[in-house]
């Protein structure tokens, strides 16, 4: 009888260890390759109301990712220009309300074309125009897909 209980305990412990170390189809989170990042939270970053910068980008597929809030600019115009690439989009801030039963909260995102297809490695100039709202903070990433 003691042998049976001992084997049951060993099998149970082995099963628990297996559960801890196996993935069981959990989605694998890949590291995000951030190619460009800027947080616009200081009016001093703008010259004549527009933020300007440049960076090098490789050939490939990319995506804009924003971290806005309710104070972020309502319209955020982004222009990218390089040797063999040009992009311009007016992103519009959209708030979505979520009700929890005892409260309401909002999430924010910019609506517009967020995908970029860069044909060759090149230097890009980025211009970000918040249309006068240089006080509203927003972060922007360009990430590799």
Secondary structure, 3 states (H helix, E strand, C coil): CHHHHHHHHHHHHHHHHHHHHCCCCCCCCCCCCEEEEEEECCHHHCECCEEEEEEEECCEEEEEEEECCCCCCCEEEEEEECCCCEEEEEEEEEEEEEECCCCEEEEEEEECCCEEEECCCEEEEEEEECCCCCCCCEEEEEEEC
